[in-house]
């Protein structure tokens, strides 16, 4: 059984590499991501969410800056900032529930300002 820290590290690495198939290894059909943009359930919806993020962050001049990573038992918490050609993520946070070898539940919230 992989640790919460191992799954989080894999998740952050594959996100940074924009590795869609790799990041999807972190989820199951029972996984749920709740965001201020909606709730995404199961592999198909979660994959669609990451396709949108990857399209935005694949562009030139997109940056992500990790501010904090905390792992406690089956929970992980991150705080980050980012900028893409479309948006400024002034403050963003994710919380992960990782009871076994996959992310079962995740929340995302961010203060996102579209660029003019």
Steps between C-alpha positions, in 0.01 A plus 500: 500500500641837395519778756304823479830682446593269209165550326519878550854510361389298195201730453708818514770358272256380234310831519825689443584273207144531364485122488127432469522120511743522792281732705195283436682211672439694824120470472233229482148488363382580858715815526339844538649848458298791641592848373352846484446421130294186566524141618676238288424131561670196354783463256337658194400824673830528687695440179304783333589734787870425466486535120379858555770576759772350281386701197525819705837422660662364181519853365817708501558708811274285722646460848407317820658574835441255787466686831423219745470120516370326811431128545320357803407132493255456208470873426715736297468875463672733254500875443623647173501800270508499121476710192401411145433717195128497598496510881680595817453249783569735791428232757415135436465203730432128465416251771532127426358196676717201408388198706671234288692518174291772335345841557144426606392857572656835410397861540632796307432867561671799356488873470531521123505827309463494121752713315363779284 
